[in-house]
Amino acid sequence: MEENPIVCDCNEVCKSLIIERITDKKLTTVYQVGIELKAGTGCGGCQTDIQNILDELNN
């Protein structure tokens, strides 16, 4: 399995960058991640994956 997978294919955003930004900016929603990184704003297919990352980090 890839260590730092691309979560958002449309905007080529990797998991580590999403984690970094959630942690640094204390993001709590998929919408906020989209504003910061454009992740989840293309086709929307990765929004569940982004939510899962948020849940892991914020719970």
C-alpha positions as a LaTeX table, in Angstrom:
\begin{tabular}{lrrr}
\hline
Residue & $x$ (\AA) & $y$ (\AA) & $z$ (\AA) \\
\hline
Met1 & 0.00 & 0.00 & 0.00 \\
Glu2 & 1.19 & 3.51 & $-0.80$ \\
Glu3 & 2.50 & 5.35 & 2.26 \\
Asn4 & 1.25 & 8.80 & 1.22 \\
Pro5 & $-1.68$ & 8.16 & $-1.11$ \\
Ile6 & $-3.44$ & 10.75 & $-3.19$ \\
Val7 & $-6.83$ & 11.30 & $-1.54$ \\
Cys8 & $-8.20$ & 13.81 & $-4.06$ \\
Asp9 & $-7.42$ & 12.69 & $-7.60$ \\
Cys10 & $-9.07$ & 15.73 & $-9.22$ \\
Asn11 & $-6.77$ & 18.19 & $-7.45$ \\
Glu12 & $-3.88$ & 15.81 & $-6.68$ \\
Val13 & $-3.95$ & 16.33 & $-2.91$ \\
Cys14 & $-2.13$ & 13.71 & $-0.82$ \\
Lys15 & $-3.11$ & 12.43 & 2.59 \\
Ser16 & $-0.11$ & 13.91 & 4.41 \\
Leu17 & $-0.93$ & 17.42 & 3.18 \\
Ile18 & $-4.55$ & 17.06 & 4.30 \\
Ile19 & $-3.40$ & 15.86 & 7.73 \\
Glu20 & $-0.87$ & 18.68 & 8.00 \\
Arg21 & $-3.42$ & 21.36 & 7.14 \\
Ile22 & $-6.14$ & 19.92 & 9.42 \\
Thr23 & $-3.65$ & 19.88 & 12.29 \\
Asp24 & $-2.06$ & 23.28 & 11.64 \\
Lys25 & $-5.28$ & 25.18 & 10.96 \\
Lys26 & $-7.52$ & 23.14 & 13.29 \\
Leu27 & $-9.95$ & 22.34 & 10.49 \\
Thr28 & $-13.09$ & 20.43 & 11.42 \\
Thr29 & $-15.14$ & 20.08 & 8.22 \\
Val30 & $-14.75$ & 18.78 & 4.69 \\
Tyr31 & $-15.78$ & 22.25 & 3.51 \\
Gln32 & $-12.87$ & 23.86 & 5.36 \\
Val33 & $-10.45$ & 21.35 & 3.85 \\
Gly34 & $-11.88$ & 22.22 & 0.43 \\
Ile35 & $-11.34$ & 25.93 & 0.99 \\
Glu36 & $-7.73$ & 25.34 & 2.12 \\
Leu37 & $-6.64$ & 22.74 & $-0.42$ \\
Lys38 & $-9.38$ & 22.41 & $-3.06$ \\
Ala39 & $-9.59$ & 18.75 & $-2.00$ \\
Gly40 & $-13.11$ & 17.41 & $-2.41$ \\
Thr41 & $-14.20$ & 20.27 & $-4.66$ \\
Gly42 & $-13.90$ & 18.50 & $-8.00$ \\
Cys43 & $-16.10$ & 15.45 & $-8.42$ \\
Gly44 & $-16.65$ & 15.11 & $-4.66$ \\
Gly45 & $-15.79$ & 11.42 & $-4.65$ \\
Cys46 & $-13.15$ & 11.84 & $-1.97$ \\
Gln47 & $-15.28$ & 13.74 & 0.53 \\
Thr48 & $-15.97$ & 10.57 & 2.55 \\
Asp49 & $-12.23$ & 9.87 & 2.73 \\
Ile50 & $-11.58$ & 13.44 & 3.88 \\
Gln51 & $-14.29$ & 13.09 & 6.52 \\
Asn52 & $-12.70$ & 9.87 & 7.73 \\
Ile53 & $-9.34$ & 11.65 & 8.12 \\
Leu54 & $-11.07$ & 14.48 & 10.00 \\
Asp55 & $-12.80$ & 11.98 & 12.29 \\
Glu56 & $-9.52$ & 10.20 & 13.05 \\
Leu57 & $-7.73$ & 13.44 & 13.90 \\
Asn58 & $-10.48$ & 15.32 & 15.72 \\
Asn59 & $-11.98$ & 12.54 & 17.85 \\
\hline
\end{tabular}
